[in-house]
Amino acid sequence: MDFNDSPEEAAYREKARSWLEANASEHKSTSANGRRPNSPEHMAAAKSWQAKKADAGYACITWPKEWGGGGGTPIQSVIFGQEEGKVGVNYGYFTIGLGMCVPTVMAFADAETKTRYVGPAMRGEEIWCQLFSEPAGGSDVAASRTRAVKDGDEWVINGQKVWTTGAQYSDYGILLVRTDPDVPKHKGMTMFWIDMHDPAVEVRPIHQASGGSEFNEVYFTDLRVKDSQRLGAVGEGWKVALVTLMNERLAVGGSSGPDYKTIMELARQTDGIKDGAFREKLADWYVAAEGLKLTRFRTMTALSKGQTPGPESSIGKIIAANQMQEMSNYGVEMEDQYGILADPSEAPLQAAFQQSLLWAPGLRIAGGTDEILKNIIAERVLGLPGDIRLDKDVAFKDVPTGR
């Protein structure tokens, strides 16, 4: 591994940094500018910034130029993301759509669909969401019970999805449904893209402990979609979903939040640095953070060589999510009575630990639970035997439901 930029990468970093310094000052995404996340003002600022990046070729760096992308390399995308984060411009409205949904559309949709939807999504004019998880399925995406029945050249969809991030402000979504219950669960699924504004789609925001509503329940009641909205072949939805899930886990693995430097600064302010037990924990967090950084360097090295990152990205998500939860809990406890404050204008360090504490448990579920990712590491990295699956060759309709 070479931890330094190559001459070409260094030149690209300098170019990106110069552009960001000239253009990002009016688009900072922090609450200090008066724009709160999910407010109309925050959304408008996000779309404005996305359009500006698109005009400069920075919106989707790795996408082909024929679709309005930058035609660049994955390592260039990583470099720009690093520099963008440094200047405080970090909007999350487009992450799922541009990182997971639209690439799936580009890979499996017909030419007419791609021509109509890829460009507006890249410019931030339209937002996409991912409709996979269901109440009865837990972390098993292939346990989908939302049904689609063929009716002429249309499909009629009924069912429910849950934990859909951004559904309340999304214009379109990719939807995984059951089209054949007479075959094993991974073989009877099909993927479609849908219009989230269709009257047959009902979105119910879920009130979270943080006070926000990033996640949603989504209901489909006789939703009719054209067969031309199908992504991939009938019954091949799981193969299509794997493309989406691979992108999702790589994206979620790069979680943000207070790090060991932030909690060390808090410890200095509260005299917590004098606590020997805390210093031991701080050393553990430092070692874990360094290991995580080196693991991410491996991913970056693979990208710089034009290779596809392997299952090691699962390691990053497990470490980052668990460390965020533990560190946030310590931070709130260290603030003593001030730990109950959630207002960034009143709480120490702009309530960084309070917000992180409320978000961290969800991060351990999003993009694959700890247990699923540990299985991936065990089977695909360490080469251990896979879990015993009793439903592997059983028709989905015959799988016990527990009722």
N, C-alpha and C positions, 0 to 999 in steps of 0.2 A: 504494500500500500504506500502511496505517496500522498502525504497530507497537504502538500502545497499545490496551488494552482499551476497548471501548465502555462506557458507563455500565452497561448491562445485563450485559456480560461481567465487568466489575469487581465488580459485586454478586454474581454467581455465584461468582467466584473467592474472594471473602471468605467466602461461605457454605460453600463446599467446604473452605476452609482451616480454618475454625472447627470443622467436623465432624471433619476429620482430626486436628486437635490434641486433640480430646476423645476420639477413639476409636482412634488408630493406635499409641499408645505400647506396647501389649502385643503388637503384631502385627508388629514389625519383622522383615524377612526376612534380615538380615545374619547371618553365621556367628557374630558376637560374642555372640549370645544362646544359643549352644550347639546350635542346630538346623542341621544340615548339609543342603544341597540333596539332594532325593530320599530323605531319611530319612523314616521314618514320622512323626516329630515335625514335620518341616518340612511334610510333606503335610497333616497335621492342622491345623497353624497356617494354612496357605494356605486350606483349606476353611472354616475358622472365619472368616477375614477376608472371604472371598468371600460367605459367607452374611450377614455383618454389612453389607456394602456393598449386597447385594440388598435387605435389609430397609429400607435408607435410600434406595433408588432410585439408587444409584451403581454398581451392578454392570455394567449395560449401559445406559448413559445414552441412547443413540440408539434403542434398541429401543422398539417400541410398548408402551404401558402394558398393553394387553390380554395381552401375553406376559410381563408382570412387569418390563418395562424402565422407564426413566425418562421416555420420551417427549420427550427433549430434543434438542438440536441437536448436530451434529458438533463445533462449536467448544467447546461445553460439555464434551464428552468429552475433547477435547484439554486444556482447562484443568484438569479434574480429574486427568488423567494427569500433568500437570506438577506439580501440588501433591502428588499421591500419591508421586511420585518424590522430592520434597524431604524427606519425612518418613521415608524409608528403608523403605517397604513396596512390595516389587516381586517378586511371585511369578509364575513363568512357566508354571505348569501349565495355565492356562486360556486362554492367548493364542491358540493355534491353534484350539481348539474354539470359543471365543466370537468370535474375530476372523475366522475363515475357514470353519470347518465348519458351525456352527449357522446362521449367516446363509444359507448355501447350502441347508440343510434348510428354513429358513423361507421361502425363495424358491421351492422346487420340490417339497417334500413335500406329502402330503395333510393334511387338517385333523387327522385322528386322530394321525398321527405328530408333528405340531407340538405338539399338546396334551400328548402324553405326554413328549416329550423336551426341549423348549425350556426349560421352567421349571427342571427339575433341573440342566441344564447351567449355566444362569445363576447358580444358587445354589451351584455348585461341588460338587454331590452326585454328578455324573457328568462324566467327562472324555472329550473326543473327540480323535482324531488324523486326519491327512490322509495317505491312501495313494495317492501318485501316481508317484513316481520308481521306475525299474526298472534293474537292472544293465546290460541291453543298450541302454537308451535314453539313458543319460547325462542331459544337460540337456533332451533332447527329450521332453517329457511325452507328446506325441501318438504316440510310438513304442512305446506300451504293448503288451506281448505277453501279459499276463494275460488269459485267455479266460473268457468266460461263455457257456454254451450253454443255451438254453431247454429246459425239461423240464416240460411242463404249465404250472402256474401258478407254477413256481419256476425259478430259474437255478442252474446248477452252475458254480462258479468254481474254476479251477486256475491257479496261477502264483506269482509272487514280487514283492514290493516291497522297496525298500531306502531307507535314510536316513530312515526314518519317526521323527520326533521324538516321544518320549513314548509309543510304542506299548506299552511294558511296563507302564504304569500306566493306560492308557486303557480305557474301558468300551465305547466305540463309535468308529466311524471312517467316513469317506466314501471310497469306493473307485472308481477309474476303471479300466474294463476294456474289452477288445476284444470286441465282439459281432458284428461283420461284417468279415471279412478281405477281402471281395471288392470293397470300395470304398476310395477314398483314405483315408489314415490318420486324417485329422481328421473323417471322416464316419462311421466305423464303431465309435464308442466310446459307452459308456453309463455313467452314474454310479449307484451304489447306496450305501446306508448299511448297515453291518454291525455285528454284535455281536462285539467283540474277544474275548469269553470263550467263543465257540463252539469246541468241540474240534477243528474242522477248520482253525482259525487257530493257527499256531505263530509265536511271537515270539522272536527271538534277538537279545539286546542286542549291540551292537558296542562292543568295548573301545577307547576313544579314548586319544590321547596324554596327555590331561589326567588320565587315571585313571578318568574317569567313563564313563557309557554313556547319553548322551542320545539317540543314534540307534539304530535297530534294523533288522534284516532281518525281514520278515514273509512267511510261506509260507501258501498256501491249497491244501488238498488236498480236492477234492470238497466245497467249501463250498456249502451250499444256502441260497439266500436267496429270499424271496418276491418276486413281482413288485411287491407293494405297497411294497417297500423301494427301488424305483427312484426316482431323482431326475431328473425331466425325461423326455422322450420317448426311446424306443429309437433309438440312433444319433445322439442330440443331446448326448452326454456332453461333447464339446469345448466347446460353448456354455455348459454348466453349469460346466465347469472354469474357464472364463475369469472367471466371477464370483468363484470361489475365489481364483484366481491374482492378480486385481486387488487383493483384500483382503490377500493374503499379501505382495505387494511393498510395499504401503504400510506394513504393520506392521513388516516386517523392516528397512525403510529407517530406522526410528527406533532404530538400534542404540545400545547403551550401552557404556561402557568408559572407560579413562583418557583425559583430554583434554590439551590443551597446558598447561593450568594445573597438572595433576597432574605432568606430566613436568618442568615448570619448578620445581616444588617439590622434586622429586627432584634436579634439577640443583643447586639451592641447597644441599641436604644433602651432596652429593658433590663440590662444587666444579666440577661439569661446566659451570656457567654461564660459567666463564672461557674455555671452548673456543669460538673464533670460528666454527668450522664448525658446532658445535651451535647457536649463536645464529642462524645463517643458516637452519638447518632449523626452528628454533622459529618464526622469522618466516614461513616457508612454511606451517607447520601453522596458525599464527594466521590467515593470509590465507584458507586453505582452509576453516577452521572458520567464519570470518565469512561467506564465500560460501555455505557450506552452511546457516548460520543464516538468511540472507536468502532462500534458496531455500525453506526450510521456512516462512518467513513468507508466501511466496506461496501455499503450500498452505493455511496457516491462514486467509489472507485469503479464498481461494476457499470454504473451509468456512464462514466467518462469513457469507458472502453466500448460503449455501445451494447453492453450486455443487459439482460433482464434480471433485476434483483430477485433473489431467492426467498425462501421462507424465513430467512433471518429477520425480516421486517416484523415478524410476529414477536420476536424477542423485545424489540424496541417498545412496542405497545404495552406489553405486560409490565416491563420495568417502569416506563414513564407513568402509566396510569396508577399503579400501586404507590409509587414514590410520591406522586402528586397528592394522593389521598392522605398518606401518612404525614407528609410534610405540612400540608394545610391544617391538619388536626393539631399538630404541634404548634404551628404559628398562631392559631386562634387561642389555644390554651396559654401561650406565652403572653398574649395581649391582655390576659386577665379580664377585668370587667369591660374593657374596650372590645373584647372579642364578640360581644353581642351586637355591635354596630355593623350594619351592612351598607350604610350610605358612604360611597367613596369620598365624599367631601368631609366626613367626620371621622371615619375609621383610620387607623394607622396604615400607612402604605397604600392608601386609596382602596382599602378593603380587599386587597389582592388575595389574602388567605381565606377570607369569608366566601368570596365568589368561587374560589377554587375548591373549597371544601364542599360546597353544594353541587358543583359540577363533576367532581372526580368520580363518584360512584357510577354515574351514567357513562363516563368514559371507559370504565371497566367492562361495560356491556356493549357499547357501540363498536361496530366493526369486528365483532366476535368476542365472546366472553373470555375471561381468563382461562377457563377450562378448555374451551375449543382451541385456543391458541397454544396451550400447553400440549394438547394432543397433536397439533400440527408440528410443533417443535420435536416432540417425541418420535413421531412417525417419519417425518420428512428430513429432519436435521440429524437426529440421533439414530434413526433406522430401527427403532423399537417396533414390536408387533402392534398392529392396529387394534382398536377396540372391537370386541365381539358385537356384531349387529344382527339382531334377530329379524329385522324387517327388510333386510337387503333384497330378498327375492320374493317378497310378499306383495300382492296387489294392494294398492293404497287403501281401497275400500275395506280390506280385511285386516288392516292394522288396528290392534286394540286401542280404544280411545280412553279407557279408564272409567267409562260411564257404566 
